[in-house]
Amino acid sequence: MLSTTEKAVLEKMLRHGYIGGKHTSEDNIPKGLPKHMHGEVKKALRKLVKAGLVVPKTTSYGLEVSLDPHKIKEIHELLR
């Protein structure tokens, strides 16, 4: 079962198409979400990485994240 913050993160990443090779900085994920969620977003991202739904990519300028393209069906099912 996903928390509301985890659902919001997955929905935003799907909406923007951050899947597979297209990724974004973890610092961009809280932008546009309600202010009360900003503190919980990094925790939610860590949980989603552990669950295998979000793929981290370490770069010289920070952590980039994208959705695992092999788990898109599972993500859609979780968001229903």
Chimera marker file (.cmm) of the C-alpha trace (Angstrom):
<marker_set name="trace">
<marker id="1" x="0.000" y="0.000" z="0.000" r="1" g="1" b="0" radius="0.5"/>
<marker id="2" x="1.385" y="3.377" z="-0.999" r="1" g="1" b="0" radius="0.5"/>
<marker id="3" x="1.256" y="6.538" z="1.087" r="1" g="1" b="0" radius="0.5"/>
<marker id="4" x="-0.282" y="9.683" z="-0.400" r="1" g="1" b="0" radius="0.5"/>
<marker id="5" x="3.191" y="11.174" z="-0.848" r="1" g="1" b="0" radius="0.5"/>
<marker id="6" x="4.445" y="8.093" z="-2.706" r="1" g="1" b="0" radius="0.5"/>
<marker id="7" x="1.380" y="8.199" z="-4.963" r="1" g="1" b="0" radius="0.5"/>
<marker id="8" x="1.927" y="11.902" z="-5.656" r="1" g="1" b="0" radius="0.5"/>
<marker id="9" x="5.577" y="11.255" z="-6.569" r="1" g="1" b="0" radius="0.5"/>
<marker id="10" x="4.694" y="8.391" z="-8.937" r="1" g="1" b="0" radius="0.5"/>
<marker id="11" x="1.866" y="10.377" z="-10.545" r="1" g="1" b="0" radius="0.5"/>
<marker id="12" x="4.128" y="13.378" z="-11.124" r="1" g="1" b="0" radius="0.5"/>
<marker id="13" x="6.902" y="11.252" z="-12.621" r="1" g="1" b="0" radius="0.5"/>
<marker id="14" x="4.397" y="9.504" z="-14.933" r="1" g="1" b="0" radius="0.5"/>
<marker id="15" x="2.810" y="12.810" z="-15.960" r="1" g="1" b="0" radius="0.5"/>
<marker id="16" x="6.199" y="14.259" z="-16.911" r="1" g="1" b="0" radius="0.5"/>
<marker id="17" x="7.370" y="11.047" z="-18.595" r="1" g="1" b="0" radius="0.5"/>
<marker id="18" x="10.385" y="10.388" z="-16.356" r="1" g="1" b="0" radius="0.5"/>
<marker id="19" x="10.657" y="6.768" z="-17.459" r="1" g="1" b="0" radius="0.5"/>
<marker id="20" x="13.840" y="4.821" z="-18.195" r="1" g="1" b="0" radius="0.5"/>
<marker id="21" x="16.397" y="7.039" z="-19.955" r="1" g="1" b="0" radius="0.5"/>
<marker id="22" x="14.536" y="10.280" z="-19.200" r="1" g="1" b="0" radius="0.5"/>
<marker id="23" x="15.292" y="11.252" z="-15.619" r="1" g="1" b="0" radius="0.5"/>
<marker id="24" x="15.247" y="14.268" z="-13.350" r="1" g="1" b="0" radius="0.5"/>
<marker id="25" x="17.039" y="15.465" z="-10.241" r="1" g="1" b="0" radius="0.5"/>
<marker id="26" x="15.535" y="14.324" z="-6.958" r="1" g="1" b="0" radius="0.5"/>
<marker id="27" x="15.439" y="18.026" z="-6.027" r="1" g="1" b="0" radius="0.5"/>
<marker id="28" x="12.873" y="18.681" z="-8.781" r="1" g="1" b="0" radius="0.5"/>
<marker id="29" x="10.324" y="16.143" z="-7.546" r="1" g="1" b="0" radius="0.5"/>
<marker id="30" x="8.873" y="18.247" z="-4.670" r="1" g="1" b="0" radius="0.5"/>
<marker id="31" x="8.310" y="21.249" z="-6.962" r="1" g="1" b="0" radius="0.5"/>
<marker id="32" x="4.632" y="21.713" z="-7.683" r="1" g="1" b="0" radius="0.5"/>
<marker id="33" x="3.507" y="19.446" z="-4.847" r="1" g="1" b="0" radius="0.5"/>
<marker id="34" x="1.784" y="20.886" z="-1.756" r="1" g="1" b="0" radius="0.5"/>
<marker id="35" x="4.200" y="22.485" z="0.733" r="1" g="1" b="0" radius="0.5"/>
<marker id="36" x="3.300" y="20.049" z="3.516" r="1" g="1" b="0" radius="0.5"/>
<marker id="37" x="4.604" y="17.154" z="1.359" r="1" g="1" b="0" radius="0.5"/>
<marker id="38" x="8.033" y="18.609" z="0.597" r="1" g="1" b="0" radius="0.5"/>
<marker id="39" x="9.683" y="17.134" z="3.694" r="1" g="1" b="0" radius="0.5"/>
<marker id="40" x="8.335" y="13.659" z="3.008" r="1" g="1" b="0" radius="0.5"/>
<marker id="41" x="9.303" y="13.443" z="-0.671" r="1" g="1" b="0" radius="0.5"/>
<marker id="42" x="12.907" y="12.263" z="-0.172" r="1" g="1" b="0" radius="0.5"/>
<marker id="43" x="11.719" y="9.568" z="2.257" r="1" g="1" b="0" radius="0.5"/>
<marker id="44" x="9.073" y="8.486" z="-0.248" r="1" g="1" b="0" radius="0.5"/>
<marker id="45" x="11.674" y="8.359" z="-3.037" r="1" g="1" b="0" radius="0.5"/>
<marker id="46" x="13.927" y="6.131" z="-0.908" r="1" g="1" b="0" radius="0.5"/>
<marker id="47" x="11.007" y="3.764" z="-0.256" r="1" g="1" b="0" radius="0.5"/>
<marker id="48" x="10.130" y="3.654" z="-3.956" r="1" g="1" b="0" radius="0.5"/>
<marker id="49" x="13.767" y="2.882" z="-4.853" r="1" g="1" b="0" radius="0.5"/>
<marker id="50" x="13.786" y="0.008" z="-2.337" r="1" g="1" b="0" radius="0.5"/>
<marker id="51" x="10.531" y="-1.275" z="-3.835" r="1" g="1" b="0" radius="0.5"/>
<marker id="52" x="12.156" y="-1.216" z="-7.287" r="1" g="1" b="0" radius="0.5"/>
<marker id="53" x="9.661" y="1.207" z="-8.832" r="1" g="1" b="0" radius="0.5"/>
<marker id="54" x="12.107" y="4.110" z="-9.108" r="1" g="1" b="0" radius="0.5"/>
<marker id="55" x="15.601" y="3.717" z="-10.566" r="1" g="1" b="0" radius="0.5"/>
<marker id="56" x="18.339" y="5.962" z="-9.111" r="1" g="1" b="0" radius="0.5"/>
<marker id="57" x="21.202" y="7.232" z="-11.251" r="1" g="1" b="0" radius="0.5"/>
<marker id="58" x="24.206" y="8.751" z="-9.529" r="1" g="1" b="0" radius="0.5"/>
<marker id="59" x="25.835" y="11.602" z="-11.423" r="1" g="1" b="0" radius="0.5"/>
<marker id="60" x="28.660" y="14.011" z="-10.655" r="1" g="1" b="0" radius="0.5"/>
<marker id="61" x="26.085" y="16.716" z="-9.893" r="1" g="1" b="0" radius="0.5"/>
<marker id="62" x="23.678" y="14.690" z="-7.726" r="1" g="1" b="0" radius="0.5"/>
<marker id="63" x="21.107" y="11.934" z="-7.759" r="1" g="1" b="0" radius="0.5"/>
<marker id="64" x="18.808" y="11.571" z="-10.757" r="1" g="1" b="0" radius="0.5"/>
<marker id="65" x="15.666" y="9.409" z="-10.666" r="1" g="1" b="0" radius="0.5"/>
<marker id="66" x="13.318" y="7.813" z="-13.198" r="1" g="1" b="0" radius="0.5"/>
<marker id="67" x="10.602" y="5.175" z="-13.196" r="1" g="1" b="0" radius="0.5"/>
<marker id="68" x="11.586" y="1.597" z="-14.020" r="1" g="1" b="0" radius="0.5"/>
<marker id="69" x="10.200" y="0.990" z="-17.536" r="1" g="1" b="0" radius="0.5"/>
<marker id="70" x="9.670" y="-2.696" z="-16.748" r="1" g="1" b="0" radius="0.5"/>
<marker id="71" x="7.334" y="-1.837" z="-13.852" r="1" g="1" b="0" radius="0.5"/>
<marker id="72" x="4.995" y="0.649" z="-15.564" r="1" g="1" b="0" radius="0.5"/>
<marker id="73" x="2.031" y="-1.779" z="-15.510" r="1" g="1" b="0" radius="0.5"/>
<marker id="74" x="2.576" y="-2.398" z="-11.799" r="1" g="1" b="0" radius="0.5"/>
<marker id="75" x="2.784" y="1.355" z="-11.140" r="1" g="1" b="0" radius="0.5"/>
<marker id="76" x="-0.497" y="1.980" z="-12.996" r="1" g="1" b="0" radius="0.5"/>
<marker id="77" x="-2.165" y="-0.770" z="-10.941" r="1" g="1" b="0" radius="0.5"/>
<marker id="78" x="-0.885" y="0.698" z="-7.668" r="1" g="1" b="0" radius="0.5"/>
<marker id="79" x="-2.226" y="4.134" z="-8.579" r="1" g="1" b="0" radius="0.5"/>
<marker id="80" x="-5.783" y="2.870" z="-9.261" r="1" g="1" b="0" radius="0.5"/>
<link id1="1" id2="2" r="1" g="1" b="0" radius="0.2"/>
<link id1="2" id2="3" r="1" g="1" b="0" radius="0.2"/>
<link id1="3" id2="4" r="1" g="1" b="0" radius="0.2"/>
<link id1="4" id2="5" r="1" g="1" b="0" radius="0.2"/>
<link id1="5" id2="6" r="1" g="1" b="0" radius="0.2"/>
<link id1="6" id2="7" r="1" g="1" b="0" radius="0.2"/>
<link id1="7" id2="8" r="1" g="1" b="0" radius="0.2"/>
<link id1="8" id2="9" r="1" g="1" b="0" radius="0.2"/>
<link id1="9" id2="10" r="1" g="1" b="0" radius="0.2"/>
<link id1="10" id2="11" r="1" g="1" b="0" radius="0.2"/>
<link id1="11" id2="12" r="1" g="1" b="0" radius="0.2"/>
<link id1="12" id2="13" r="1" g="1" b="0" radius="0.2"/>
<link id1="13" id2="14" r="1" g="1" b="0" radius="0.2"/>
<link id1="14" id2="15" r="1" g="1" b="0" radius="0.2"/>
<link id1="15" id2="16" r="1" g="1" b="0" radius="0.2"/>
<link id1="16" id2="17" r="1" g="1" b="0" radius="0.2"/>
<link id1="17" id2="18" r="1" g="1" b="0" radius="0.2"/>
<link id1="18" id2="19" r="1" g="1" b="0" radius="0.2"/>
<link id1="19" id2="20" r="1" g="1" b="0" radius="0.2"/>
<link id1="20" id2="21" r="1" g="1" b="0" radius="0.2"/>
<link id1="21" id2="22" r="1" g="1" b="0" radius="0.2"/>
<link id1="22" id2="23" r="1" g="1" b="0" radius="0.2"/>
<link id1="23" id2="24" r="1" g="1" b="0" radius="0.2"/>
<link id1="24" id2="25" r="1" g="1" b="0" radius="0.2"/>
<link id1="25" id2="26" r="1" g="1" b="0" radius="0.2"/>
<link id1="26" id2="27" r="1" g="1" b="0" radius="0.2"/>
<link id1="27" id2="28" r="1" g="1" b="0" radius="0.2"/>
<link id1="28" id2="29" r="1" g="1" b="0" radius="0.2"/>
<link id1="29" id2="30" r="1" g="1" b="0" radius="0.2"/>
<link id1="30" id2="31" r="1" g="1" b="0" radius="0.2"/>
<link id1="31" id2="32" r="1" g="1" b="0" radius="0.2"/>
<link id1="32" id2="33" r="1" g="1" b="0" radius="0.2"/>
<link id1="33" id2="34" r="1" g="1" b="0" radius="0.2"/>
<link id1="34" id2="35" r="1" g="1" b="0" radius="0.2"/>
<link id1="35" id2="36" r="1" g="1" b="0" radius="0.2"/>
<link id1="36" id2="37" r="1" g="1" b="0" radius="0.2"/>
<link id1="37" id2="38" r="1" g="1" b="0" radius="0.2"/>
<link id1="38" id2="39" r="1" g="1" b="0" radius="0.2"/>
<link id1="39" id2="40" r="1" g="1" b="0" radius="0.2"/>
<link id1="40" id2="41" r="1" g="1" b="0" radius="0.2"/>
<link id1="41" id2="42" r="1" g="1" b="0" radius="0.2"/>
<link id1="42" id2="43" r="1" g="1" b="0" radius="0.2"/>
<link id1="43" id2="44" r="1" g="1" b="0" radius="0.2"/>
<link id1="44" id2="45" r="1" g="1" b="0" radius="0.2"/>
<link id1="45" id2="46" r="1" g="1" b="0" radius="0.2"/>
<link id1="46" id2="47" r="1" g="1" b="0" radius="0.2"/>
<link id1="47" id2="48" r="1" g="1" b="0" radius="0.2"/>
<link id1="48" id2="49" r="1" g="1" b="0" radius="0.2"/>
<link id1="49" id2="50" r="1" g="1" b="0" radius="0.2"/>
<link id1="50" id2="51" r="1" g="1" b="0" radius="0.2"/>
<link id1="51" id2="52" r="1" g="1" b="0" radius="0.2"/>
<link id1="52" id2="53" r="1" g="1" b="0" radius="0.2"/>
<link id1="53" id2="54" r="1" g="1" b="0" radius="0.2"/>
<link id1="54" id2="55" r="1" g="1" b="0" radius="0.2"/>
<link id1="55" id2="56" r="1" g="1" b="0" radius="0.2"/>
<link id1="56" id2="57" r="1" g="1" b="0" radius="0.2"/>
<link id1="57" id2="58" r="1" g="1" b="0" radius="0.2"/>
<link id1="58" id2="59" r="1" g="1" b="0" radius="0.2"/>
<link id1="59" id2="60" r="1" g="1" b="0" radius="0.2"/>
<link id1="60" id2="61" r="1" g="1" b="0" radius="0.2"/>
<link id1="61" id2="62" r="1" g="1" b="0" radius="0.2"/>
<link id1="62" id2="63" r="1" g="1" b="0" radius="0.2"/>
<link id1="63" id2="64" r="1" g="1" b="0" radius="0.2"/>
<link id1="64" id2="65" r="1" g="1" b="0" radius="0.2"/>
<link id1="65" id2="66" r="1" g="1" b="0" radius="0.2"/>
<link id1="66" id2="67" r="1" g="1" b="0" radius="0.2"/>
<link id1="67" id2="68" r="1" g="1" b="0" radius="0.2"/>
<link id1="68" id2="69" r="1" g="1" b="0" radius="0.2"/>
<link id1="69" id2="70" r="1" g="1" b="0" radius="0.2"/>
<link id1="70" id2="71" r="1" g="1" b="0" radius="0.2"/>
<link id1="71" id2="72" r="1" g="1" b="0" radius="0.2"/>
<link id1="72" id2="73" r="1" g="1" b="0" radius="0.2"/>
<link id1="73" id2="74" r="1" g="1" b="0" radius="0.2"/>
<link id1="74" id2="75" r="1" g="1" b="0" radius="0.2"/>
<link id1="75" id2="76" r="1" g="1" b="0" radius="0.2"/>
<link id1="76" id2="77" r="1" g="1" b="0" radius="0.2"/>
<link id1="77" id2="78" r="1" g="1" b="0" radius="0.2"/>
<link id1="78" id2="79" r="1" g="1" b="0" radius="0.2"/>
<link id1="79" id2="80" r="1" g="1" b="0" radius="0.2"/>
</marker_set>
